[in-house]
Amino acid sequence: VGPPLDAAPLLKAALKASPKLRCIGASTLEQYRLLVETDAALERRFQQVLLGAEQLPVEVDLPAVREAAEREVAELAAERRLLSGEQLSSLRRRADISAELEEIATQREETTAAQAAAAAAENYARAASLSERLETLAAREEALRGEEAREEGGYDRAAARKGELVRREEAAWAALAGHCRACLAARRALAGEAGEEEAARLAAEERAVEEEGEALRKEEARRSTLSAEATAAEEAMSAALADETRHDVADRARWEARERGLAEEVAALREALDQKLAEQAECGVSVARCDAAIEAVEVRLAASAGAAELRSKLDALEQAGALS
């Protein structure tokens, strides 16, 4: 691709050759600055007019638009059919008129010949009658010619009207196509914008995923380091414990024997304790029996004391009686 074409000389030449050039356009401001503003003489010849971007329809009810277009086209087609019927009737009438004109021409020739023959035979009454017949035929022919002209005019008007209806039908379909193209362009533009936004969003998500992956990799490396350090520390502790417990086997056996001896002593003490508890229970039973016996003895003693008191009273009474 070569360098951009310098349009200024071509435009100035066109302006000098013909004053019909009224407007030039540039798609972007950058193109305008590159092609027009760089030439001050060319820029002075035009007035700058900034136009905004075309606002394309985004939401178009295409089924409704199509239905309206089809309805309009159907109405126009129905009118065209009526006009075609009128044209057909006009053609049939013109055919009838043409046949009748031919018949009139034939009758006029025959009547003219008969009139000439009657004049030659000096039959002036018949010649006058045939003259009136010729006048009637001429009047009829003139009327038919007028009707034929009117039919031709009606046919031509119907044809013109049909042409107008066809153009309106084409315009309706063209408008529908324009709506469809505009809607398609708008949706493509939106799809492009959505695609750019989606691409940007995906790129951002991809960057976020990469950052998260990098963070995870760092975390994994840190955990691997900590795991290695923990493993090393555990191995060192195991080695230290093994070294510390290496010479304690005899002590462990001695302490285990002592532990077994203490366990046997505890078991013997538990057994002696159980025996003492059993003896204590038997003593409690014996004490209860002794308490019951003591209570019985006390009852008996109480009964014996009452009897002695009665005897002493009787003795005292008896002594009192004796004294009296």
KOLBA-718249 format. One record per residue (C-alpha): residue in one letter; x, y, z. Coordinates in steps of 0.001 Angstrom, whole numbers, plus 500000, padded with zeros to 6 digits. Each point is the difference from the previous one (the first is absolute). Example, Ala and Ser with C-alpha at 12.3 -4.5 7.8 and 13.67 -1.06 7.14 Angstrom:
! KOLBA-718249
a512300495500507800 s501370503440499340 
This chain:
! KOLBA-718249
v500000500000500000 g501471503324498936 p499827503388501688 p496587501716500265 l498801501896496949 d500256503800500216 a496433500980499164 a500459503790500340 p501320500640496447 l497249497890498477 l497291501801501963 k501342503465499167 a500152499083496331 a496419498775500124 l498908503237501704 k501619502099497281 a498566497878497176 s496429499884501288 p498177501804502812 k497695497011500534 l502160498493502752 r498233501105503166 c500902497463502627 i502851497665500891 g500170497570502885 a502464498197502203 s499143496958502069 t502060501082503011 l501525503180501388 e503414498472499472 q499313499635496278 y498708503584499871 r503154501315501662 l502188497929497704 l498256500812496703 v498456503466500487 e501575501909502871 t503463499449498585 d499041502244497047 a498888503419501251 a498745501109496555 l497744496961499743 e498749500379503564 r498946503623499361 r497700498889497182 f497826497877502302 q498239500429503300 q500567497218502499 v496858498135501114 l500301497271502616 l497499497163499816 g499445497557502828 a499996496281499542 e496801498553498627 q497778498622502691 l498987496588498759 p496802498469501342 v500742497221502392 e496539498778500882 v497760499748496947 d496848497928499969 l500781498377496658 p496927497710500012 a497742503051500492 v501863501959497298 r499778497047497634 e496304499543500761 a499360503687499253 a501989499757496752 e498165496845498944 r496646501614500822 e500868503090497958 v501257497877497101 a496857497841500142 e497808503127499789 l502036501328497079 a499872496614498263 a496211499863500441 e499703503455498421 r502280498883497168 r497771497009499391 l496975502282499800 l501850502234497543 s501000496945497971 g496333498998499868 e499099503497498830 q502705499799497337 l498724496616498894 s496463501385499739 s501387502998498089 l501844497731497564 r496872497922499434 r497931503137499415 r502630501372497621 a499936496691498136 d496207500269499711 i500318503623498843 s502610499035497416 a497747497250498629 e497054502378499912 l502116502648498224 e500992497445497405 e496337499123499552 i499133503700499654 a502770500418497404 t498608497079498025 q496460501361500260 r501205503478498973 e501657498613496889 e496916498013499097 t497711502961500674 t502206502334497978 a499935497558497080 a496234499637500272 q499595503806500162 a502075500410496875 a497937497363498227 a496730501682501079 a501233503398498822 a500999498477496680 a496521498485499711 e498527503392500939 n498374498443503049 y500418503083502051 a497776498878502882 r502135496890500573 a503146502061499583 a498756502420502709 s499120497098502281 l503467498501499510 s501517503406500725 e498207500063503357 r501305496454500607 l503532501228499341 e499547502873502430 t498752497549502668 l503003497754499395 a502342503009500222 a498451501107503298 r500266496485501363 e503620499776498858 e500802503316501658 a498387498847503261 l501929496739499872 r503257501865499313 g499363502162503076 e499222496983502138 e503094498263498677 a502107503027500941 r498470500022503475 e500689496296500402 e503591500544498881 g500337502842502495 g498548497853502784 y502335497175499058 d502996502340500063 r498947501477503336 a499588496512501442 a503434499067498672 a501522503133501562 r498228499295503265 k501228496413499914 g503551501232499449 e499636502299503011 l498653497119502080 v502902497794498939 r502434502731501034 r498242500309503345 e500216496231500478 e503699500110499167 a500421502917502414 a498219498035502753 w502250496991499464 a503032502284499789 a499010501673503285 l499616496593501629 a503398498975498647 g501442503264501304 h498594499335503460 c501441496502499891 r503408501239498873 a500028502763502625 c498997497561502728 l502606497512498806 a502684502697499959 a499010501148503492 r500033496474501330 r503343499342498373 a501341503172501612 l498608498929503362 a501408496533499486 g503368501565499219 e499846502146503125 a498842497032502043 g502811497942498494 e502549502651500935 e498568500237503516 e499972496209500288 a503585499843498727 a501036502641502543 r498159498154502762 l501594496691499004 a503424501661499863 a499441501433503501 e498843496599501243 e503018498377498378 r502315502475501717 a498223499360503295 v500351496236499494 e503691500400499186 e500511502131503121 e498088497465502088 g502070497194498481 e503205501854500792 a498820500558503577 l499101496301500276 r503386499003498659 k501718502244502559 e497813498574502767 e500772496458498846 a503741500776500001 r499720501491503504 r498089496977501242 s502539497670498421 t502776501869501812 l498114499824503310 s499290496297499457 a503671499327499332 e500959501966503112 a497399498139502082 t501235496644498680 a503575500924500828 a499003501144503507 e498023496783500568 e502947497890498883 a502302501975502321 m497615499514502942 s499693496285499256 a503755499690499914 a500323501905503283 l497348497836501680 a501654496851498730 d503344501205501312 e498506500901503383 t498161496681500429 r502794497837498718 h501561499420503532 d496721499837502007 v499091496379499324 a501238498714503358 d498376502868501877 r496782499358498137 a500066496290500974 r500701500922503632 w497193502512500096 e497665497510498317 a500869497361502674 r499426502556502724 e496701500980498382 r498945496342499989 g500959499681503692 l498024503095500883 a497045498627498069 e500175496737501985 e500198501941503301 v496992502104498983 a498064496843499146 a500904498445503436 l498952503210501783 r496715500020498074 e499353496402501050 a500789500805503686 l497725503039499764 d497199497829498669 q500451497571502900 k499938502865502526 l496845501380498410 a498373496543500279 e501052499729503652 q498621503493500606 a496696498944498508 e499895496930502296 c500812502225502992 g497146502282499071 v497619497019499957 s501300498899503428 v499609503506501405 a496428500097498750 r499303496689501727 c501549501290503230 d497914503140499852 a496857497927499634 a500965497812502988 i500755503057502121 e496629501471499177 a498312496737501008 v501904499928503267 e499111503612500698 v496311499172499439 r500240497113502399 l501758502138502546 a497334502659499733 a497320497368500581 s501911498634503061 a500268503498501557 g496217500514499748 a499299496702501779 a502410500852502857 e498297503355500457 l496585498309500282 r501297497579502595 s501443502809502071 k496664501817499881 l498119496852501057 d502444499460502773 a499486503585501111 l496223499525499968 e500213496816501886 q502203501652502656 a497560502872500221 g497108497580500539 a501845498193502628 l500742503152501903 s496388501009499991 
